[in-house]
Amino acid sequence: MAYRLTVCNNKGGVGKTNLVIQLAALLAMDHGLRVRVVDLDPQADSSAAFNFEINGEEDVPSVLDVIEEAYVRQRLVTGTAARAVRPCTWDVPWADKISYIPARFDLEEANHIAPNRDAFLRLRAAMTETDGDVDVILYDCPPSLGVLPQMAWADSDDVLLVTQPSFRSWRGMRRTRAQLLYVRDNLLVPDLDFCGFVVTAFREQTKNHQHWRERITTEFGEDKLWGTVPLRAHIARLDDQLKPVALLEDNAERDALIGHYRPIANRVHHLATTIVTQEI
């Protein structure tokens, strides 16, 4: 059974998708883990990072199809995610270790699903018995507290929060944690909790950034701080291009930038392999 990690924050633009793509690449490249990214954001940016052409692949099953097919005649249907899995097409030796389930803009329609308990368990049902070929599943969530992230939480082992050192990002984290606790207590996932957080776009010399990183760390726990990714032009450009650092051709630049993400990937690797060992 794969280790499932949801990456989220109610605040948009904090680098959630970028982190998901970086983690998928490093888990495959460094650790040889088989990774599946599930795109739960109607913006479909992680799908685009895998070169999924929304306008040219209308007939390809998407995550919305997966969710809709998981509920028929008032009953949950398991395993519907299997037919939506697509291979990674990056030109690297370890691309065969990565797969994904794409999203389209019509995923917004999932928000109209009736707000009952079955609705929040549909993704869990869809993913049931479809992970025998992967070690880690990463859920890339939209900047929302609605049905889509809650579906991911209901099928997750852990939740990783992503924030920037600012008031609005801190507020988004607090809202996300509060909603997460509601899901834990009411939607049949009693062990669910956030395992850590990552601070992105950090400027070491900026007092305001120092203040907010310290405040966030104090409130959420220093032991929960998995890493700090600095604000760099190269990283911002890669984020805009939806491109993982591992695909850079410049070895020196790649190695310098990977250093910001590798400790985070190592943490995920530790959790994933620990859970697998415990289950065996």
C-alpha positions as CSV (number, residue, x, y, z in Angstrom):
1,M,0.0,0.0,0.0
2,A,1.4,3.4,-1.0
3,Y,2.1,6.2,1.4
4,R,-0.3,9.1,0.7
5,L,0.7,12.7,1.3
6,T,-1.5,15.7,0.6
7,V,0.2,19.1,-0.1
8,C,-2.1,22.1,0.6
9,N,-2.8,25.5,1.9
10,N,-6.0,27.6,1.7
11,K,-3.8,30.5,0.4
12,G,-3.0,30.3,-3.3
13,G,0.3,31.0,-5.0
14,V,2.5,29.7,-2.2
15,G,4.2,27.1,-4.3
16,K,2.2,23.9,-3.6
17,T,2.3,22.5,-7.2
18,N,6.0,23.4,-7.5
19,L,6.8,21.4,-4.4
20,V,4.7,18.4,-5.5
21,I,6.6,18.3,-8.8
22,Q,10.0,18.7,-7.1
23,L,9.2,15.9,-4.6
24,A,8.0,13.5,-7.3
25,A,11.2,14.0,-9.3
26,L,13.5,13.7,-6.3
27,L,11.7,10.7,-4.8
28,A,12.1,8.9,-8.1
29,M,15.6,10.1,-8.9
30,D,17.3,9.9,-5.5
31,H,15.4,7.1,-3.9
32,G,14.0,5.0,-6.7
33,L,10.5,5.3,-5.4
34,R,7.5,4.9,-7.7
35,V,5.5,8.1,-7.4
36,R,2.0,9.0,-8.5
37,V,0.8,12.6,-8.6
38,V,-3.0,13.1,-8.4
39,D,-3.9,16.6,-9.6
40,L,-6.9,17.9,-7.6
41,D,-6.6,21.5,-8.7
42,P,-8.9,22.8,-11.5
43,Q,-6.0,25.0,-12.7
44,A,-4.4,21.6,-13.7
45,D,-0.9,23.0,-13.3
46,S,0.7,19.7,-12.2
47,S,-0.9,18.0,-15.2
48,A,0.6,20.6,-17.4
49,A,4.0,19.9,-15.8
50,F,3.7,16.4,-17.1
51,N,2.9,17.8,-20.6
52,F,-0.8,16.9,-20.4
53,E,-2.6,18.8,-23.2
54,I,-6.0,19.8,-21.9
55,N,-7.3,21.0,-25.3
56,G,-5.9,18.0,-27.2
57,E,-6.8,15.2,-24.9
58,E,-10.5,15.7,-24.2
59,D,-11.3,12.0,-24.2
60,V,-8.6,11.0,-21.7
61,P,-10.1,10.1,-18.3
62,S,-9.4,12.8,-15.7
63,V,-9.7,12.9,-11.9
64,L,-13.3,14.3,-12.2
65,D,-14.3,11.1,-14.1
66,V,-12.6,9.1,-11.4
67,I,-14.6,10.8,-8.7
68,E,-17.9,10.7,-10.5
69,E,-17.6,7.0,-11.4
70,A,-16.9,6.2,-7.8
71,Y,-20.5,6.7,-6.8
72,V,-23.3,4.9,-8.6
73,R,-26.8,4.3,-7.4
74,Q,-26.2,5.6,-3.9
75,R,-23.2,3.4,-3.4
76,L,-19.4,3.8,-3.5
77,V,-17.5,2.1,-6.2
78,T,-13.9,1.2,-5.7
79,G,-10.9,1.2,-8.1
80,T,-12.2,3.7,-10.6
81,A,-8.9,5.6,-10.6
82,A,-7.0,2.8,-12.4
83,R,-8.1,3.8,-15.9
84,A,-7.1,7.4,-15.5
85,V,-3.4,6.8,-14.7
86,R,-1.0,8.2,-17.2
87,P,2.8,7.8,-17.6
88,C,5.4,10.5,-17.2
89,T,6.9,11.6,-20.5
90,W,10.0,13.4,-19.2
91,D,13.1,12.5,-21.0
92,V,15.0,11.1,-18.0
93,P,16.0,7.6,-17.1
94,W,13.8,7.5,-14.0
95,A,10.6,8.8,-15.8
96,D,9.1,5.3,-15.7
97,K,8.9,5.6,-11.9
98,I,6.5,8.5,-12.1
99,S,2.8,8.5,-13.2
100,Y,-0.1,10.9,-12.7
101,I,-3.8,11.3,-12.8
102,P,-4.6,14.5,-14.7
103,A,-7.1,17.3,-14.0
104,R,-9.0,19.7,-16.3
105,F,-10.8,23.0,-15.6
106,D,-14.1,21.1,-15.4
107,L,-12.9,19.7,-12.0
108,E,-14.7,22.8,-10.6
109,E,-17.9,20.8,-11.0
110,A,-16.8,18.5,-8.2
111,N,-17.7,21.3,-5.8
112,H,-21.4,20.8,-6.6
113,I,-21.3,17.2,-5.2
114,A,-23.8,16.9,-2.4
115,P,-22.1,17.7,0.9
116,N,-22.6,14.4,2.6
117,R,-20.2,11.9,4.0
118,D,-20.2,9.7,0.9
119,A,-19.1,12.7,-1.2
120,F,-15.9,13.1,0.8
121,L,-15.1,9.4,0.6
122,R,-15.4,9.1,-3.2
123,L,-11.7,9.7,-3.9
124,R,-10.8,7.2,-1.2
125,A,-13.0,4.6,-2.9
126,A,-11.7,5.5,-6.4
127,M,-8.1,5.0,-5.3
128,T,-8.7,1.7,-3.4
129,E,-6.6,-1.2,-4.7
130,T,-5.0,1.0,-7.5
131,D,-1.7,1.6,-5.7
132,G,0.0,-1.8,-6.0
133,D,2.5,-0.4,-8.5
134,V,3.5,2.7,-6.6
135,D,5.2,3.6,-3.3
136,V,4.0,7.2,-2.8
137,I,0.9,9.1,-3.9
138,L,1.1,12.9,-3.8
139,Y,-2.2,14.9,-3.8
140,D,-1.8,18.4,-5.3
141,C,-4.7,20.4,-3.9
142,P,-6.3,23.7,-4.9
143,P,-6.2,26.8,-2.6
144,S,-9.5,25.7,-1.1
145,L,-11.0,24.2,2.0
146,G,-13.9,22.6,0.1
147,V,-14.7,19.2,-1.1
148,L,-11.6,18.6,-3.2
149,P,-8.9,18.9,-0.4
150,Q,-11.3,17.2,2.0
151,M,-11.5,14.2,-0.4
152,A,-7.7,14.1,-0.4
153,W,-7.4,14.4,3.4
154,A,-9.9,11.5,3.7
155,D,-7.5,9.3,1.7
156,S,-4.2,10.6,3.2
157,D,-1.7,9.3,5.7
158,D,-0.3,12.8,6.3
159,V,-0.8,16.5,5.2
160,L,2.1,18.8,4.3
161,L,1.4,22.5,4.6
162,V,3.1,25.0,2.3
163,T,3.4,28.7,3.2
164,Q,5.2,31.9,2.5
165,P,6.4,34.2,5.3
166,S,3.4,36.6,5.2
167,F,0.2,37.4,7.1
168,R,-2.1,36.0,4.4
169,S,-0.2,32.7,4.1
170,W,-0.1,32.3,7.9
171,R,-3.9,32.9,8.0
172,G,-4.3,30.3,5.2
173,M,-2.4,27.8,7.3
174,R,-4.5,28.4,10.3
175,R,-7.7,27.9,8.4
176,T,-6.4,24.8,6.7
177,R,-5.4,23.2,10.0
178,A,-8.8,24.0,11.6
179,Q,-10.6,22.4,8.7
180,L,-8.2,19.5,8.8
181,L,-9.1,18.8,12.4
182,Y,-12.8,18.9,11.4
183,V,-12.2,16.2,8.8
184,R,-10.1,14.1,11.2
185,D,-12.9,14.1,13.8
186,N,-15.9,13.8,11.5
187,L,-14.9,11.9,8.3
188,L,-13.5,8.6,9.5
189,V,-9.8,9.5,9.5
190,P,-9.0,9.6,13.2
191,D,-5.2,9.5,12.7
192,L,-5.0,12.3,10.2
193,D,-2.8,15.2,11.1
194,F,-0.3,17.6,9.4
195,C,3.2,16.1,9.5
196,G,5.0,19.4,8.7
197,F,5.2,22.6,6.8
198,V,7.6,24.2,4.3
199,V,8.3,27.9,4.0
200,T,8.8,29.1,0.4
201,A,9.9,32.4,-1.2
202,F,11.9,33.3,1.9
203,R,14.3,36.3,1.9
204,E,16.8,35.9,4.7
205,Q,17.7,39.6,4.9
206,T,14.1,40.8,5.1
207,K,12.9,41.5,8.6
208,N,9.3,40.9,7.7
209,H,10.1,37.5,6.4
210,Q,12.1,36.7,9.4
211,H,9.2,37.8,11.7
212,W,6.6,35.6,9.9
213,R,8.8,32.5,9.7
214,E,9.5,32.8,13.4
215,R,5.8,33.3,14.2
216,I,4.7,30.4,12.0
217,T,7.4,28.2,13.4
218,T,6.5,29.1,17.0
219,E,2.8,28.4,16.4
220,F,3.0,25.2,14.4
221,G,6.2,23.8,16.0
222,E,9.8,24.0,15.2
223,D,9.9,20.2,14.8
224,K,7.3,20.5,12.1
225,L,9.5,22.9,9.9
226,W,10.7,20.6,7.1
227,G,12.6,23.2,5.2
228,T,12.8,26.7,3.9
229,V,13.1,27.4,0.2
230,P,14.6,30.8,-0.5
231,L,13.3,33.4,-3.0
232,R,15.5,32.9,-6.1
233,A,15.0,34.0,-9.6
234,H,15.9,30.6,-10.9
235,I,13.3,28.9,-8.7
236,A,10.6,31.4,-9.6
237,R,11.4,30.8,-13.3
238,L,11.2,27.1,-12.9
239,D,7.9,27.4,-11.0
240,D,6.5,29.6,-13.8
241,Q,7.6,27.0,-16.4
242,L,6.2,24.1,-14.3
243,K,9.6,22.4,-14.5
244,P,11.4,20.3,-11.8
245,V,14.9,21.3,-10.8
246,A,16.1,17.8,-11.7
247,L,15.5,18.4,-15.4
248,L,17.9,21.3,-15.6
249,E,20.8,20.7,-18.0
250,D,23.3,22.9,-16.1
251,N,24.7,20.6,-13.5
252,A,26.0,23.3,-11.2
253,E,22.7,25.2,-11.2
254,R,20.8,22.0,-10.8
255,D,22.8,20.8,-7.8
256,A,22.6,24.2,-6.1
257,L,18.8,24.4,-6.4
258,I,18.1,20.7,-5.6
259,G,19.8,21.3,-2.2
260,H,16.7,23.3,-1.2
261,Y,14.3,20.5,-1.9
262,R,16.3,17.4,-1.1
263,P,15.9,17.5,2.7
264,I,12.1,17.7,2.2
265,A,12.1,14.7,-0.2
266,N,14.3,12.8,2.3
267,R,11.6,13.3,5.0
268,V,8.9,12.0,2.6
269,H,11.1,9.0,1.8
270,H,11.6,8.3,5.5
271,L,7.8,8.4,6.2
272,A,7.0,6.3,3.1
273,T,9.5,3.6,3.9
274,T,8.7,3.6,7.6
275,I,5.0,3.0,6.9
276,V,5.7,0.3,4.4
277,T,8.0,-1.5,7.0
278,Q,5.4,-1.2,9.7
279,E,2.7,-2.7,7.4
280,I,4.9,-5.6,6.4
